[in-house]
């Protein structure tokens, strides 16, 4: 067993496709299932899974790409920090090409800003230790999967006595926006393919209000092609049986209670807060901010900077793409004014963005 | 956005690179349209054809499993000549060294250049050395140029693919890019991943045996197999259909790609060639490849149709279908 072939097996995938076809044949209204997580979006495009599903099943991409939902104002603030002479910006790679109101980090780097791509926030802590005379600001973007490692970096910096490590946070949590979208009558979501690795942290119980109170079937689904197809089959079955509950397809990783240690680290460093989602707006209680105990590490509180006036790009439909209301192909800028080389919206930048996936893998 | 800035993406070999070439470099320096561009220029004088090419090498790290910047610089230029069907004869070597670079490491790189040249049967006949202050270059950059001649009248060009043709590759994909990445990032992987860096002119000489049936040769370096085939589909105005299940791929490369979220189809190769050949000659070409040390794992990975000109389509391992586009932006920085 190599943990890849088993989950990319052609016969298994085609067999699942047949069963989905059999279950949904003859429906007048197609079933709309939203895959919330960007990694699902990529897998669906990369393996051409839409081409295997019947017309009765529609997969809709949701807001689960952390870079994509990060608002322009955040990027503008990061750009302003990058122009301060003693600052090193440390970030995951995807952020460096996200456009702000008038620039992006890669362009600031070409002009002389010190912007470094790291693979772990602990690399950023190491930078702070190496350059005590500089201020290192890590761009803390991501959902519950990423947030614990960033919380861990703050704890590490504190225990090392570092006074020059800061995090500019835009962390978001996933279940509340799923509830907001489920309540949107324009969307008519029949079921959620719930994120795989976020769920490993927060646990399957987190989706109970969605399934049990709002009546939206939820299946926590892995990222391999057989996982996704099986997740779709499980959702279709729930809908056809008139049920809505939480199921774990990705049982090799996800538990009902999640990862208690990671949850503890999150609670140690972060408090829930309201958060701005690009395209969706402010959602109460859907973000994480650094708490009072660790306030000295919060870039926004500690390092004042003048941020330019916010300008949103003209014509970009990222917001609607993020809500699954339109597909990338419906946006007038897609593949014309907006390409991965010269992105207008963040959905075209991130490797998990819906527009980037649609551009790279076509239809 | 400031249009004046040159960004790293302009050197990625993907779309931004093409834009810079089309909008600035080619119109200013000469008028060769993109459709006429191949890995080397083919020039005629007094009834004889020559191939001429140049390339600069800036790989980081300088030493990687399976080679170093020296072997890469010689093999890369050698391969650019071989991909138009030329026999490489002479190459130049221009070194840009950063102050403080190690003489011992330079000696190792030069030995690798010499060894690669000897293996490929080319001579390094001229060169140049510059040293720049510390911080003005990253250890060592190498430029090589090369001249080749033709022993035949065949036209091998990116615009030669015809409907019905088969697409062949001489072995596993993605080895070079992943070897360099693993070394640079210090990924502690228990793996056998070595760069495939090698001179392909010997293999090409054998492939030329199939004569006019051989339509296109191209080495899928930066941007990988996907970008290269997309270029060919555009140049030849044909559709290329690939079957993912037929791609030769090392289990270790596939594993690293799965962990890091990379698509091996976009990862660089330095010892691979894509050959597009008339269908009746495909079995012979496959046999010729497999008999050669650099082609033991050769495979037929797709075919040429007319369904939608300029498109590359893929049947995925699980039987789904999707389009294949050029590398957009950077997948991995500085791999060659």
Interface residues (C-beta under 8 A of the other chain):
Chain A: X2 X4 X8 X9 X10 X13 X14 X39 X42 X45 X46 X47 X48 X49 X50 X51 X52 X97 X99 X102 X103 X104 X106 X107 X110 X111 X119 X225 X226 X339 X340 X341 X342 X351 X356 X359 X360 X361 X362 X363
Chain B: X1 X2 X5 X6 X7 X8 X9 X14 X15 X16 X19 X185 X245 X251 X254 X255 X258 X261 X263 X311 X314 X315 X316 X317 X318 X319 X320 X321 X322 X323 X324 X325 X328 X329
